[in-house]
Amino acid sequence: MPYSLLRTRITTLVNRIEKMEGATVAILTYDHIDTYAAIWACWLCSKSYVPLNPLSPDDLNNRIKNQVSLAGIIDANESKEWQDANNAEVDLLFDNAIKQAPSDNQLAYILFTSGSTGTPKGVPITFGNIAAFVGAFYKMGYTVSEQDRVLQMFELTFDLSVMSYLIPQLHGACVYTIPQGRIKFSYIFELMDEHQLTIALMVPSMLNFLRPYFNEIDCPNMRYSLFCGEALHLDIVEEWSTCVPNARIDNVYGPTENTIFCTFYSYKRDGNNPHHNGILTIGSSMANSVCTVMNEEDQPAAIDEIGELCLSGGQLTPGYLNNPELNQTAFFQYTAGEHNITYYRSGDLCRLSADGNIMYAGRKDTQVKIQGFRVELSEVEFQTKKALSEKTNTVAFTQENQQGIHEIFLVIEGESIDEGSLKQSLKNTLPAYMLPKSIYTLAEFPLNVNGKIDRKSIKQKFSSHVV
């Protein structure tokens, strides 16, 4: 579809959204031009948006909506007349919008991530945060033009989608999305083959799906191949590099709280690439972020000492939505000379090498990455207990399958359960990527020396069942 049609749809939606009372609009994220037009229309009206996946359980979307005072909801699948707008009207709209640009501290969007108590965590991102990301993106040396063909493989509830639609649309480039109902990896294969994509940001697990087809993939026109959202293993990058022989391959890192990504490392095709246990380094901080490995005393860790990666700078969220208790634990103040710096605890364990590269070493808490999404295993356990009237203990763990894809498995204490009823209940409360692959029972959970459930031994016991 041409950009002229997008601009026309933006104009129509601005006329609807500007009449809505309130600062935040929910957008049902269909693969439809109106979905993207609604984002731009919200921004032109100085409003923020909350994406809601229409395929997510109603219970989950309702838990999100209950946390936000919504001005209204935009549904791209609604039946409505398309307003005709001539170029003069559209140009006037955009000229006026630019003159009335929102301030840096106004919210641009709110994304919700998994929460340990069943309540999703709202992460507000400001226009200033986005501007800081965009500025840092260009300082990494990237160039984008209307000749580029860019992949947008992510659900709009996932923050990596923002880079995948925002950067190309700022330059009039072509954006290729994944239609709902299509198998992502096979459709990406088709797009790369038929349209010779030039820019692609993907989660590393997509490479595991594509790996059997590496000998068929030949994309000499790919200029930038970026990976984010999960640990990126060096061996598969080396194989992938032959599929995109002319591309700059970057491993980037960043949680939703620090606006898309905030570190980068460019893979060296014929050089020595630093890694930790086979995981490629996440590199160093981008221009508008400060990424520091901290020890248990919240002081910068020594070289090669493993600590928690803490983040600060212009891309950092102002704090979780309506959650002062979580903000107290997730953020802290660090004094450097005369300056007080607000840091966010990422929960990621890292070490800083002597050459300045940040090496990823795993998670500090119970969060895991599934298909790039951050998942609190404790939320899977919480929803299971809720479905079972909270009368039993549960342990959720992850395991790699034969394709190298992480999946969730669930163990419930007891003799037996109604597995069919439980699975249906979980489908009503959890998104598809959080549903357990298999459910097991164990008559009595073992305890460790401290009298706590021995999660490690339970995982070891059932890991052999995983195929």
Secondary structure, 3 states (H helix, E strand, C coil): CCHHHHHHHHHHHHHHHCCCCCCEEEEECCCCHHHHHHHHHHHHCCCEEEEECCCCCHHHHHHHHCCCCEEEEEECCCCCCCCCCCHHHHHHHHHHHHHCCCCCCCEEEEEEECCCCCCCEEEEEEHHHHHHHHHHHHHCCCCCCCCCEEEECCCCCCCHHHHHHHHHHHCCCEEEECCCCCCHHHHHHHHHHHHCCCEEEECCHHHHHHHHHHHHCCCCCCCEEEECCCCCEHHHHHHHCCCCCCCEEEEEECCHHHCCCCEEEECCCCCCCCEECCEECCEEECCCEEEEEECCCCCECCCCCCEEEEEEECCCCCCCCCCHHHHHHHEEEEEECCEEEEEEEEEEEEEECCCCCEEEEEECCCEEEECCEEEEHHHHHHHHHHHCCCCCCEEEEEEECCCCCEEEEEEEECCCCCHHHHHHHHHCCCCHHHCCCEEEEECCCCECCCCCECHHHHHHHHHCCCC
